[in-house]
Amino acid sequence: EGNEPGDSTKITYRELLHKVCQFANVLRSQGVKKGDRVSIYMPMILELVVAMLACARIGALHSIAFAGFSADSLCERILDCSCCLLIT
């Protein structure tokens, strides 16, 4: 479910697995590997869940910065975590 009361999406486990595997392959193609740190800066949408699960699937650590963060706050979090990739 999204931020708005009527905003929701239904997805099967098979569809979710397919999306997660696809995105995990994208992360691998960008050079992300087990133990790397990735920042995710997205609103509450299905793709946020896919990105988190894809990171977990390849063994990358993820840090979520919700969309309300300022640019300075996001920058500090990325630098503190030594992230190798930002997903927006």
HELIX and SHEET records of a PDB file:
HELIX    1   1 TYR A   13  SER A   29  1                                  17    
HELIX    2   2 LEU A   46  ILE A   58  1                                  13    
HELIX    3   3 ALA A   71  CYS A   81  1                                  11    
SHEET    1   A 3 LEU A  61  ILE A  64  0                                        
SHEET    2   A 3 ARG A  37  ILE A  40  1                                        
SHEET    3   A 3 LEU A  85  ILE A  87  1                                        
END                                                                             
